Amino acid sequence: MSGNLALKIDDLDNVATIFANGMKKGMSVEIHDKKGHSETITLLDDIPYGHKIALCDLAPGALIMKYGECIGTARHPIKKGIMYTYTISTHAAAEAICKEVRMSYTFKGYRRKNGGVGSRNLVAVIPSVICANDVAQAIVRQVQELSDISTTKDAASFLST
């Protein structure tokens, strides 16, 4: 490995982040992914540490993908090896376009009476040393007295075991 390194985070990504200083136009950079694959790309721009590089040619309207998520769309043709900036794309506010890439997201929650959604939270009071058990139980009791949280009873019984 040359030390001229860039990382591609997700298989869907078409940009990678440069992790090398002094990267100049015409130099080669090794793009690595999480599966251990690599490819070498020639830079078409000077690219500072931490900036993104296009991994392939992108036509106007193409989705720009990083971390497996749409971060924007190309405004004009983007060539492989060019430094990617938000000046050459729209922001991911093009949400309607980006949705076609996303899968259906779900979470463990519940439907509220007003039609909204909520999630259940778990608050654990865990003493880090055995001599703090009494203090932890006192905290649980105070939370029980001040709130309408029925599951704190389970937490109190957990602490006493």
Protein Blocks (a to p, Z undefined) as FASTA:
>chain_A
ZZiacddfbfklcbdcddbehiaehiacddddfkopacddddfbdcdehiacdfbdcdeh
iacdeehiafbdcfbdcdehiacdfklcccfklmmlmmmmpccddddddddfkopacddd
ddddddfbfklmmmmmmmmmmmmmmpccfklmmmmmmmmZZ
